[in-house]
Structure formats: C-alpha cells, structure tokens
Amino acid sequence: MMKPRKTKKKDTQVPQLSVPTESVTEEVVNVEMNDSLERATTTATSLDAEQDRGNISKTQSKATPNEPGSQGTSLSGGHMCQEAMRDVVAQTRVLALEATKTTQAQEIDSLKRSVKKLKKKQ
C-alpha cells in the first residue's frame, strides 16, 4: 500500500504593478460605464425608431383617401397621444439608465472590495 502524499503549500507571489491599482480599477470601471451608456443609448434610439415606424403606419392606415386634407388623426387627440407616447419612452429611458447606474455602482463596489483584498494580501 502507498502512503497518501502530503500536499505542500506554496505562496504565490503577486507581481508589483508599475501603475497604481486604483487607477487601473477606475479605468476599467470607466470603460464599462461608457460601454453600458452606449448600449443604453443605442437601445433608446432603437426604441424611438421602432415607435416612429409604428406611428407612421398607424397614421397611414387611418388616413381617409376621399378627404384630401385628412391626416388620419385630429390635431388635439393625436397630439396628446403622441405626447403621452413620448412620455412613456422617456420614462422607459430613465428607468433603464437608473438600472444601469445601479448595476454599475454595485460593480464598482465589488471591484473596490477586490482591490482592498488584493492590497491586504501584499
């Protein structure tokens, strides 16, 4: 029978960085924040374009061919509806940005904790 081997612990050396860890962390966080903001902006723009296409098709389908000046909606009712839709889109954007901001804040906190742990190990 063979004896079980004893495992030896080996300390791992962490290389010293020439750039302070905090600036690297901040740079990573800033890049991630910019990426998230860009994605949120792209999403909001896509939603706007989708809504615009929907509004155009609704207006075209409501137009009466026998009335030359008809746009398919009255000025007051159609305008209020479009304004309400813009409000909904704006609220959706705000909620998406707030969610992104919260997620980023949590990620920043997590990265800061990781940096502190790494500093303690050194």
N, C-alpha and C positions, 0 to 999 in steps of 0.2 A: 504494500500500500504506500501511496505517496502522501507526503505531508502537504497540507494546503499552504500555499505561498502567502507570506505576509506582504501586504501592499505597502509601498513606501510613499510617503507624502513628499511632493516636490513643490516648492514655492515657484510660482510663475512670476517672472519679472515683467512689469508693465513698462514699456519704453516711455521715456520722458518726451513730451511734445515740445517743439520749439514755439508753438502758438498756444497761448493760454486756452484751457479747456472751455472756459466760459464763452470766449469769442467764437469758438468753433460751434458750440451749442447754439448760441444766438444766431449764427449764420444759418445753421440747419433749420432752426425754427422759422427764421425769416423767409427762407426759400419755401418751406412747407406752407407758410401762411400765404405767400404770394401765389403758389400753385392752387391752394384752396379758393382764394379770392377769384382767381382767373376762372376756375371751374364754375364757381357760383355765378359769375358774370356771364359766362357762356350759357349756362343753364337758363338764367333770367332772359337773356337775349333770345334764346330758342323759344322760350315760353311766349315772349312778345310776338315773335314771328308767327308762331302757331295760332295765337289769338287773332292776329291781324288777318291771317288767311281765313279763319273761321268767320270773322266779321264781314269780310268781303263776300264770301259765299252766301252768308245769310242775307246780306243786303241785295245781292244779285237775285236770289231766289224770291225775295219779297217784292221786287220791282214789278210794277204793273205795266205791261207792254202797251196798253191802249192810252195811257196817260203820259204825255211827253215829258213833263217835269217831275215825274214821280221818282223818288229815291228809295221807296220801299218802307221808309220809317218816317214818323213825324219828327220834327226838329226837337221838340221837348222830350218826348218819350225815348227816342233813340239816343239822344244826347245823354240823358240821365242813365240809361242802361250802359252805354259805353263808359261813362264816368265811373259807374259802380264796378264795371269790369276792371278798369284801370286801378281802382282802389284795391280790389281783390288781388290783382297781380302785384301791386306794391306791397301789400301785406304779406303775400307769399314770399316775396324777395326778402323782406325784413326778417321774417321767421327763419328763412334759410340762412341768411347771414348771421343771425343770432346763434343758430345751431352750430354753424361753422366756427364762430368765435368761441363758443363754449367748448367745443371739441379741441380747438387749438389751445385754449387755456389749460385744459386737462393734460394735453400732450406736453406743453411747456413745463407744467408742474412735474410731470413724470420724468422728463429729461433732466430737470434741475435736481430731483432726488437721485437720479442715476449718477450725475456728476458729483454730488456730495459723497455718495457711496464710494465712487472711484477715488476721490481725493482722500477719503479716510483710509483706504487700502494702501495708499502710497505712504 
